[in-house]
Structures are given as structure tokens and as C-alpha cells.
Amino acid sequence: MDVFPTLSTPLTKDQALAMDALVLAYVGDGVQSLYVRTYLAALKGGRAGELHLLSIGKVSAVAQAEEVDAIRRMFTPEEDDVYRKARNHKSKSTAKNASVADYRKASGLEAVWGYLYLTGQNERLGILLSAANKFEE
């Protein structure tokens, strides 16, 4: 499912890699949220409140930590570098309902989503998002 608009001028890989890792994660959080919400709305339909409850089960630090464990072997060396940079970045905040380890893994995964989106690699982004976010149909 292609749910992402193409940026009119995607960043170069060098521009994206020069960004702070947590800025990539910030963008990636929005990317995954849009993907999950769009997929659930199309697949499940129903009320917004119900869809929200389903989506938070997919876009949480604990769920993202599990997702990265399932798909990290699919990362290219460049994606793995982005993941490690964000995972190892020291942050002053953590998730309320997750361990520090899960929070860091989730930040790494979100950074990969953000990196792929900002560099216009939507096909690759779709492949990884689909692999990470399994939905019961």
C-alpha cells in the first residue's frame, strides 16, 4: 500500500545522514503512525476511538522493539548505520511504559523510517513497514 506523498525535493542521503538522529526518529514516528492509521482505517474501518486503540498497539516503543528484532536482518548496511546511530543516541526522555533498551531500539527503528522517507525511498520504506507491521486481515 502506497500511502506516502513524495517530497517535492527529497533530501540527499548525505543531507539526511547529517541530521540529528532523533530528528530522523521524530519524522519516522509520524511516518509509521500514518502508515498504521491508514492501514487500519482501510482494513478495519470502524470508529476513530477503536482504531486509535489498535494503532497504539503497533506504534509503541515495546511494539517497535519487537518489530526491529523481526526485520533488522533486512536492513542495508546504510539503514543499519542509521538505526545504530539513533539507538545509541543519548536522550533525556524515555517512554512511560517501556524499558530504556526498548525505547532506544524503537528510536533506532523510527530513525530508519524517517531516513527512508526524507530521502524519497518510498518503495523501500513500504517494504520494511509492511514486514514490520503485520496485520490480521
Secondary structure, DSSP 8 states (H G I E B T S, - for coil): -------SS---HHHHHHS-HHHHHHHHHHHHHHHHHHHHHHHT---HHHHHHHHHTTSSHHHHHHHHHHHGGG--HHHHHHHHHHHTS--S---TTS-HHHHHHHHHHHHHHHHHHHTT-HHHHHHHHHHH-----
